[in-house]
Amino acid sequence: MTAEQASLPGGGGPGLAYASRRGHWVLAATVLGSAVASIDATVVGIALPAIGRDFHTGLAALQWVVTAYTLALAGLLLVAGALGDRYGRRRFFVVGVIWFAAASLLCGLAPDVRTLIAARALQGVGAALLTPGSLAILEASFVPDDRGRAIGAWSGLSGVGTAIGPFLGGWLIQSASWRWIFAINLPVAAVVVAVAARHVPESRDPQSPERVDLLGGVLVTLGLVGLTYGLIEGPSRGWTDPVVLGSLLLGGLLLGCFVLWERRAKAPVLPLDLFASTRFNATNAVTFVLYGALGGALFLVPVQLQQVSGYTALEAGVSLLPLTVVMLLLSARSGALASRIGPRLQMSVGPVLVGCGIALFVRVGTHADYVTHVLPAVLVLALGLATTVAPLTATALAAAPARHVGAASAVNNDVARAAGLIAVAVLPAAAGLSGSDYLRPERFSAGFDTACLISSALCVLAGVLAAVTIRNPARPERAGRPGAAGAGQPLHCALDAPPAGRATRRTDGRGRPPRASGPPPEG
């Protein structure tokens, strides 16, 4: 047997060795593919002030620029992973990359904000198609002994890409135009498609259901759209407006129908028996509160830095760079610590540190100095996230049955994304921000301070919730159970979602690796 030959899980045929030339090409394709989506998600926040000025639009439209993407991604992520398992992971990965690139072109050429919002929703569809595929391809392509090493390399390189993204995006916005942050995706996508077509092996799950639960994906997506539309438009139209009330009611009704449908579907996109675990439910409750607070605050921070503190787009992008660096340096150590002492302490203290970091942003006002005002807030926030994210997601995965570990990863990821998009819709209004307030520095700064304090309080609530509901597993379980907190190598966590999972050799009971359905977590 050669270095590149072994059984290929989930698809038959040869597996790849990490040291092989083809293995390196597979790693390059998956890293670049996932980086395109994760970098784009972080850079758009920095571009919001420039987009608003160009289109002479209000805060609600800027909220939609962010939430349209997240809505499509969160709603379709579960079903997209199932489609890849059934019809080919490489196929849907490549389709997702091409779709994302075409939508990026439309974003860059958008003549008005409504076209941009529609194009951002299309980008979210492409991201949903390619995101599950990147990690699933690695799981299915490499031999078991090299799988952890490949995913670890993918994690680290994806983190480097996430760190470079705000710097590159800020430079493009400042030197040319915000439109170039979308145009830059096109050559990268072309390279990914060419490499994937030539070097990435196709793989499928031969035991996946014949029918994919498309109706479940449609119901949850439309339900989230209805709720988000009502929450964003409520402050401007009025909460008693028939359109707002109808949107909220329809969204809630569709989400209720989604739950009912999943109960009777033969192959549900969301296995509801996951929620029989109290530990799983508690972990996702903490995830929802924490990432809602984080997503809402980070939506406003780049605007505050540029519109109030006078930072350029490049300076605003670079200012948050320590967040990614600290996460890369400390996440693995945090996971190892949780493996030894259990996740409860870190999941309780970490969110409080995140809240302290967000609260420190109230010191960022007019002409704020980076070293004395911005950097302390970023470092405390980063320390809190590094403390929390690895044990948080490992706990969610360890609470799920082995056959549902892939679905548990996707649920935890979707909970974070849904929390973020709801927070982006609600937090500005709760802080008294609306309309063109982002163009009025004094008005925006006052609302920003209020928003930071609200987010900080929610983070403290998440820590208290973890302290009350999370229990450390028995030591023999932590030491011996695959998937327990700290097992394997933690994945990098970007800023808008929890980690997708951990690189373990855990199987689903039929000898196959679990379906990987999360990005190199858009926290």
Secondary structure as UniProt FT lines:
FT   TURN            3..4
FT   TURN            9..11
FT   TURN            18..19
FT   HELIX           21..55
FT   HELIX           59..87
FT   HELIX           89..109
FT   HELIX           113..141
FT   HELIX           144..175
FT   TURN            178..179
FT   HELIX           180..183
FT   HELIX           185..199
FT   TURN            206..207
FT   HELIX           214..237
FT   TURN            239..240
FT   HELIX           242..264
FT   HELIX           272..276
FT   HELIX           278..307
FT   HELIX           313..319
FT   HELIX           321..341
FT   HELIX           344..360
FT   HELIX           361..363
FT   TURN            366..367
FT   HELIX           370..374
FT   HELIX           375..398
FT   HELIX           402..404
FT   HELIX           405..430
FT   TURN            431..432
FT   TURN            435..436
FT   HELIX           437..439
FT   HELIX           441..469
FT   HELIX           475..480
FT   TURN            482..483
FT   TURN            485..486
FT   STRAND          489..490
FT   TURN            495..496
FT   STRAND          502..503
//
